[in-house]
Amino acid sequence: MEEEPLLTGSVNRDSGDYGSHDNGHKDSVRSTESSHSATEEDAELYIQQAVVFIEDAIQYRSINHRVDTGSIRLYRWYYSSICQWGLGFTIAVVLALAFIERPSSLTYTSDIRFKPKAWEPPCGMTEAIEMVCLCIFILDVTVKSYLIGWDEFRMNKWLIGYTIVITTSVIDWMLSVSMMCNESLRVRRLIRPFFLLQNSSLMKKTLKCIKRTLPEIASVILLLAMHLCLFTMIGMLIFAKSDDPKRNGEWETYFKNMPKALSSLLVLLTTANNPDVMIPAYSLNRGYSIFFIIFSVFGTYLLMNLMTAIIYNQFRGYLLMSVQTSIMRRRLGIRAAFEVLCCPGRGHTSSHAEGHVERVAVRMFIQVMGRVHMKSYYRSAITKAAQQFPDGYIDGEAFQNLFFELDKDFLKEHPPKPQYSFSLLQHIQRIYNHYTITVLGNVVALVNVLCICTILVLDSEKSASERDYYYVEIINCVFILYYLIEMSMKILAFGWRGYLSYRNNIFDGFLTVLLLTIQIAIFITYKIPDTKVDLESQRMLSLWEMVRLVNMLIVFRFLRIIPEIKLMAVVASTLVDLVKNLRAFAGILLVVYYVYAVLGIWLFQGAITAPTNMSAISNSSLENITKAFTMDCGSFEQLEYWPNNFDDFASSLVLLYNIMVVNNWHVFTDAYTRYTTEWSLVYFVAWWVTSSVMWVNLFVALILENFTYKWDRSNSLSVSDVERIAYQSTVQLMFREQIQEPTEEEIRAMLQQHPHLHLAW
């Protein structure tokens, strides 16, 4: 079992089931047979170990886990799709509790002037759901700890942190229940995002890279702070208070004291208050504009962009190191699989003569690959490559090279077109196989969109009852009929399987069927083409709503042109890959949002209050309220930013997003400094630095990296190839060219350090 040497005894070289130590002659292979051949039970164990090691390599997982029969069964169950989806769903549920816990976000609006009382769950409801989730997390950490062993657990900071977070959450949960859910502060809400972080290896690597990048970021931020402070002092000297009240506009509004001057220039750094901040001085003397221009040029256009470059460069370097570790994990997993397959009986002492070559039987390798959970086309490619070995054996280097197929792009082959004997069908097939039909279809779709645009312009000021639906419906019917004919002819030309093998055909066909269904429903319900239609809204959807739905689908269908233009196809596929492969970066941004939203609720819940008796006034009198309420132009109150507050979790997220965009973010900071204290500015500046300066810049840089990677690889491809190819643009492959392959000595050294796998060479 696990405490004993994993590979003991010698190998039955003649069986060919595992591998071979070949010296150049078959006789020498057979001569190494011994009475200590692997039993059938041991043989099954070695196959299971190889399967798990290959799966670890595919997923870039560590192989430092238990490898006995029971542990392997538990390990594969833990990493099965249903368990991982279940764990992900549990994390999503525990994070979503913030929306319904006190203060609840279950209202139709967050505007404090007429926000109704939110429904709040009874005490014990969310607590029961949370305890179920915590029990699942306890089971999760228990299984992980058992699989890697106590020694590995003590060195794993993430698992130790996981245990501490669960323990803290359980204690805080018990306090909540004992206080009948009336506690003012729930510490566990702040640490819930840790569950999301620890469940993603790429997210943990990204966070580690960000932590290592912080010193470089801090140096640039310090330079930016010096720039800001220097110009703040110069500005206060230039725009000091004058004896002439007419010349004190700049001083009164923006430079009255140090905190006000500092915040004014900080906002100018983001261009949110430009040119407002310079107008009072600029109206007196055009020379004052030089101060603000110099500040913006050096701060906004030089230092901020320099910060983007430095952050990206440093982060990219650390990410390369992290990706290097992932590649090492893949090579280790593949090599470990090779070792257990080629030498299942080898223990602490080598029993084979020096100079013998370790090999794996192709038949055994194919048997193992049949059990590995992986994409079918990769399994097929690797198996096909393995079958090319003429002598039926694979050596160590060739075994490793077989898995380079995982790094290759998959080129999807379309099914063969149907063969017709009738000349008419053959003629239709030739016509609809031609690229001209695709161009014609795109032109027709464009004309359809232009017709809708024309009707929207002509009827923009008409109400639903004033519109003439007769001509709109005639136009829609003509185009939908063309789309139906086009779809039918393509199905005839390519066959069902061939038609559905094109992603743009699936998109096109689905929308065509949906448009046809809605159009039939309109005919049945409203009996057009009668120009006088009963518009009584006794039905589920009015005629205007159904026509709008049809027009929206037609406009959406125009996106079919994207795959036909190479640059647009690459951009679109890049966006899809960003969703799939850069989820770790978005995940950390979600964590930061979550933490800052909880902190915002703690600090500022109820800070913004509506004008007196606002709750007693109906929405219809809102305009009169605004006129009667005295406020400064451009202020929080005058702009009616009342829905932006920290009174619940959902509105907190929206407010943080508005600040991250930085447009008018000074309006929020000004309001909260007036309603609370000037120290609240620290919270908002910290959020701006974290989200807008650091994370958004990183995300933009990585988008560029992803696009450049895909564009370089698509330069030699045609438009049709771009549509067929399935790019493997994972983060690891984005930096593949800059990564060095680990040496044989490094791989062996790492395998010898495996806590549960005992090998000897």
Disulfide bonds with the S-S distance in Angstrom:
Cys123-Cys181 2.00
